[in-house]
């Protein structure tokens, strides 16, 4: 044992942790009791508001406390209307609220209540700085682009700042270039896309499909793009051709076969040839994806039934 | 010398190169008494980093050996003494040249007054030796630059041993190659392949498929390729010429003759390090690769290793059985069981091997990046082999790495030597760098080639594959110098081998505790450990008892159930 520095064992560390948790629990119970007892419709106790902030930093998911804070904010707005330099005071107060949500989001970046409170405060802010908020989102998403809360938040703010949709598309493209296996990223794109020009969009999604055909996110985005009536027929036909090539390289990838069905139905409606092709595809899918055999069987039946009723 | 070192150690390490430093750290870490000593006044030996001022002096640095000293007086009967150092394994400078005027030329200054302001500004920006040397201390020029695979042996060792605390890294931001007469970014990760505009969608699939099969492919994939080249394999996989270039010369860092399985291994090494830190598989040490040796020295010192640089090393003393006994430092005899030393420090009498392979190296200080872009990049450029020239590896570092001042970049080149460094890199230098004449003649601001401000060509013997045991006394271990590997993998393997030979059953660099894990006096009931010497001499029984007390006490708060078990274990 020479030369070994004495270190805490994991058991010791665990005991220390347990002790700390006990302390926290007692503090939490006391704090909650005090806040709830002081809750009144026409005034509030600043000390309790302070305790409330401390509790939220530890656990930002207690929505009762956020509601308490919203009541306090509304009280502050009421008093500020009576005062001459009330607006200035209100701004300082609201800035503190924003800082609190920042701290809470650091503790738990996926806290619904914190994101919501932040937006709610900004909406009630007489001098809300939406641009700064927007830049914060950009910074946040470059650090973690898998947080759909932030994507949603960005979309809310987009309406408040004068950002052109083109710039926003460029941002979306940059994010997708960095990582295209991201449903949030593709979904955001679908909400801001100029649906006039879907040619380039098909090209982009094709890059993803060819880079990694097993990644489902791009296939779902493809389905969304194809759902638009203004996708040109020749673009669709070209895509179908590429998919055939891709299938030669990856004969066991179910997504390619599924996408072929979407396309054939979309392009050729119900010509006999197309129906036969679709039926074949579903037969292949039943082999490739045993778990969803029943679903494909049903799809196959629908294709055949539809064609018969039309005749 | 106005101070004395202790005169007894378990291990003496002479020279502060990479392998020596790792061994020193590993030995201190398991409680051995280590003296790490160097005649140089800097850390790192052949692996060091220098500022611009001192790099020109590295080879003429005056040795500390007291030549007039009558060494015989320190010997007992039957002992022999050998002088340190040999000429065979040092680096050899070919040229160190300034490509800019010493001072701002006064004539041009008078001319300036007639020129439009724009030109004057440009003239102000231009570099002089004086101006560059004023920034000398902002340079950290590696003489053995390295990159680190994000999941390579080196990074894993840093993490597992907790040495990562002593070092900072920046991730390499792009990997380039020379293709069809220009620099091209190598699409190496999934997102690069996706966003690359240089390859078609079909190529994207082919490339991704190949890369996946190199990583996940079972043995069947490569049956029949045992005696074929990697190039043949890529051809058979129907890759286009551009894709073959990317995979063969950049990702696998191979040549046309590299065997298939070696190519696959290299590809795996590259790909498995993707997606851990940053966009490429590589990291670079902030403030230069020389920092790394010092991180290991630091760990050694934390665990009691004694450090002494600039020491007058006057010789190695052996008994009549040719066993190493002591080292003569100044006029002091210092003894140890074992001695580890860098190859360049080895006494001439023991040099029983010669280097057959050499590494050509060059460093350039340039005024802009080899491939300009919006943000500063940290670049690895893999220059493919051509016309009998070996492939060249280049690393370009900028001011953000803390190795050069603003508005300059450093380019390091290294390759297996065929003739001499100037010849070996001539074709690269011609294509990558320009000279200021081009600028004024063409007058184009776009696509300017960088100008070389300062250049340094040198040769280092590649000693990694030599039999360094041949004729060496049993308790001496010789560490080879820098090798051609991009990372420290061979160095770590060497250090580990030496450590295991000296201390066969002991753990190599176990994790060092974080400060918060160390129990300091006064904290926690009776667990008393004082800093310093007592740290290692803590009576074990007392400490175990204290832990047991604590456990019984606290477990009673939470119910009876578990206390018995815990108590039993503790006792």
Interface residues (C-beta under 8 A of the other chain):
Chain A: X1 X2 X3 X4 X5 X6 X7 X8 X9 X11 X12 X15 X18 X19 X177 X178 X179 X180 X206 X207 X208 X209 X210 X211 X212 X213 X242 X245 X246 X249 X250
Chain B: X28 X29 X30 X31 X32 X190 X191 X193 X194 X195 X201 X202 X204 X205 X206 X208 X209 X303 X304 X512 X513 X517 X518 X519 X527 X529 X535 X536 X538 X540 X543 X547 X550 X551 X554 X555 X558 X566
